[in-house]
Amino acid sequence: MIGWLPSVALFAALIGYYATWINNAAAALSANAFDLAEWVGIIPAVRYADPPMVAPFALRLALVMLAWLFALHSAAARRLFGRAVFGVIGLALALSLRPPIAFFRGETADPNYQQLALLCFVALLGVALISALGWGSMGRRWWWRLIALPLGLIGILSALIGLSGALEGLGRLQIPTPLGAGGILYLIGITAYAALNALSALHTRNKTGR
């Protein structure tokens, strides 16, 4: 009934995350969500706030949710090729949160590095758990796709919180922050993916009862 639409929605969210969220007239001041998290993490009012690094955490958490959704989609895929492609993407997204090499050489006091290390670990753990649980018969159960709903909701909220905090932080520096299309595409994609999975799950339940 729904077919390839969830895959399209998931890739739209992925493209949206790495597309421009802040579209400044100066190219050097434009940023996608990943770069935006790095930028605002340097701002003292964000870096040393109480609690610290909220906006970068939220923007990066949106990526963690995306990695988990790719792992979820991989586990639910019917063909081995689809499982492999979506699984590799989910793993790559989790690994993209790894801190710089300096962290592994002992520079562990930096709060930005600490946050990246924590989120990378959480992302990898989630991908591993979802893959381990879902690659068996569980990934074929109708309720498995419903897991996309809470993950999608967390992704939506974290993106909104992160973008709001980033705009506030950049506003203090009087940097113009016109919004780009990336954030909108991410929100549309992840919302559509969660909704389509819910519809697919309910359709499967009504059809098979399993």
VOGUMI-464016 format. One line per 4 residues: number of its first residue (from 1); their letters; for each residue y, z, x of C-alpha. Coordinates in Angstrom, 3 decimals. Example, Ala and Ser with C-alpha at 12.3 -4.5 7.8 and 13.67 -1.06 7.14 Angstrom:
! VOGUMI-464016
1) as) -4.500,7.800,12.300  -1.060,7.140,13.670
END
This chain:
! VOGUMI-464016
1) migw) 0.000,0.000,0.000  2.434,0.929,2.767  0.772,-0.803,5.722  2.911,-1.298,8.796
5) lpsv) 6.128,0.211,7.398  5.600,3.681,8.965  5.185,2.042,12.377  8.440,0.144,11.905
9) alfa) 10.242,3.330,10.831  8.910,5.225,13.850  10.030,2.545,16.282  13.415,2.450,14.546
13) alig) 13.789,6.177,15.210  12.803,5.628,18.848  15.330,2.811,19.291  17.942,4.928,17.542
17) yyat) 17.406,7.869,19.895  18.085,5.719,22.949  20.831,3.639,21.353  24.477,4.687,21.505
21) winn) 25.350,7.925,19.691  28.863,8.198,21.129  30.484,4.772,21.318  33.590,5.312,23.451
25) aaaa) 35.798,2.367,24.358  35.061,3.189,27.997  31.445,2.214,28.659  31.000,5.146,31.051
29) lsan) 31.843,7.545,28.219  29.314,6.064,25.778  25.980,7.825,25.552  22.646,7.886,23.799
33) afdl) 21.137,11.185,22.663  19.332,11.838,25.945  22.433,11.249,28.074  24.612,13.118,25.608
37) aewv) 22.462,16.211,26.069  23.041,15.979,29.824  26.779,15.543,29.392  27.449,18.427,27.065
41) giip) 25.193,20.665,29.145  27.768,20.435,31.929  30.652,21.627,29.730  31.232,25.341,30.557
45) avry) 31.854,26.269,26.909  28.384,24.929,26.079  26.555,25.862,29.266  27.641,29.494,29.242
49) adpp) 27.969,30.107,25.530  26.042,32.827,23.713  23.450,31.488,23.088  23.804,28.882,25.842
53) mvap) 22.958,25.172,25.791  22.465,24.926,22.019  23.624,21.323,21.605  21.522,19.976,24.514
57) falr) 18.516,21.912,23.224  18.883,20.439,19.736  19.336,16.884,21.002  16.261,17.237,23.206
61) lalv) 14.251,18.891,20.454  14.821,15.736,18.416  12.980,13.879,21.186  10.154,16.436,21.177
65) mlaw) 9.666,15.799,17.464  9.608,12.067,18.123  6.913,12.521,20.783  4.838,14.599,18.363
69) lfal) 5.242,12.034,15.592  3.997,9.286,17.889  0.990,11.445,18.741  0.440,12.065,15.028
73) hsaa) 0.672,8.364,14.282  -1.744,7.626,17.113  -4.330,10.034,15.724  -4.074,8.492,12.261
77) arrl) -4.280,4.875,13.457  -7.391,2.990,12.458  -7.709,0.732,15.497  -8.251,1.815,19.079
81) fgra) -5.420,-0.404,20.307  -2.950,1.239,17.948  -4.172,4.681,18.932  -3.712,3.873,22.603
85) vfgv) -0.229,2.360,22.236  1.227,5.138,20.098  -0.524,7.816,22.141  0.871,6.496,25.421
89) igla) 4.383,6.330,23.953  4.122,9.914,22.706  2.967,11.086,26.135  5.722,9.117,27.892
93) lals) 8.390,10.639,25.648  7.110,14.133,26.393  7.104,13.435,30.131  10.640,12.035,29.979
97) lrpp) 11.830,15.615,29.438  10.564,16.757,32.843  13.251,18.382,35.018  14.425,16.758,38.278
101) iaff) 12.341,17.124,41.426  14.763,19.807,42.649  13.329,22.162,40.015  9.882,21.883,41.545
105) rget) 11.345,22.517,44.976  12.591,25.930,43.943  15.944,25.297,42.237  14.842,27.038,39.066
109) adpn) 18.015,28.994,38.274  19.816,26.041,36.680  19.795,26.544,32.871  19.633,22.787,32.310
113) yqql) 16.513,22.507,34.470  14.969,25.513,32.753  15.526,24.009,29.328  14.040,20.670,30.362
117) allc) 10.970,22.365,31.845  10.429,24.437,28.708  10.804,21.514,26.318  8.648,19.252,28.476
121) fval) 5.871,21.855,28.420  6.202,22.325,24.652  6.232,18.569,24.071  3.145,17.990,26.215
125) lgva) 1.321,20.898,24.590  2.089,19.556,21.124  0.995,16.027,22.026  -2.258,17.377,23.470
129) lisa) -3.001,19.552,20.425  -2.196,16.836,17.905  -4.299,14.319,19.811  -7.232,16.709,20.240
133) lgwg) -7.251,17.701,16.574  -6.449,14.347,15.055  -8.574,11.914,17.040  -11.678,13.097,15.183
137) smgr) -12.299,12.967,11.463  -9.290,15.186,10.796  -6.930,12.304,11.515  -8.450,10.446,8.559
141) rwww) -7.822,13.226,6.041  -5.094,12.593,3.480  -3.216,15.780,4.325  -2.988,14.885,8.016
145) rlia) -0.044,12.572,7.356  1.807,15.363,5.547  2.369,17.004,8.935  5.042,14.347,9.440
149) lplg) 7.204,16.056,6.812  7.997,19.317,8.680  8.185,17.491,12.013  10.568,14.949,10.533
153) ligi) 12.694,17.663,8.965  12.987,19.501,12.285  13.917,16.213,13.958  16.625,15.540,11.388
157) lsal) 18.122,19.039,11.578  18.024,19.174,15.362  19.717,15.777,15.644  22.501,16.854,13.283
161) igls) 22.981,20.220,15.005  22.942,18.618,18.437  25.395,15.892,17.532  27.734,18.355,15.843
165) gale) 27.684,20.648,18.881  28.194,17.722,21.249  31.193,16.476,19.281  32.688,19.960,19.326
169) glgr) 32.140,20.330,23.067  33.580,16.920,23.912  36.471,17.525,21.532  37.519,20.513,23.627
173) lqip) 37.886,18.133,26.561  39.959,15.783,24.366  37.473,12.952,24.881  37.489,10.437,21.993
177) tplg) 34.073,10.523,20.327  33.634,7.640,17.867  30.114,7.649,16.519  27.695,4.893,17.435
181) aggi) 24.843,3.523,15.368  22.097,5.242,17.354  22.218,8.576,15.595  22.267,6.942,12.176
185) lyli) 19.285,4.740,13.064  17.355,7.751,14.375  17.969,9.686,11.160  17.068,6.744,8.943
189) gita) 13.926,5.982,10.924  12.565,9.499,11.087  13.403,10.169,7.418  11.687,6.958,6.348
193) yaal) 8.656,7.728,8.495  8.199,11.198,7.010  8.669,9.904,3.460  6.291,6.970,3.919
197) nals) 3.620,9.239,5.348  3.966,11.595,2.397  3.575,8.686,-0.017  0.581,7.385,1.928
201) alht) -1.054,10.820,1.916  -0.611,11.238,-1.822  -1.882,7.733,-2.484  -4.993,8.400,-0.378
205) rnkt) -5.612,11.720,-2.081  -5.362,10.194,-5.554  -7.589,7.307,-4.525  -10.330,9.120,-2.633
209) gr) -9.849,12.813,-3.355  -10.315,13.548,0.370
END
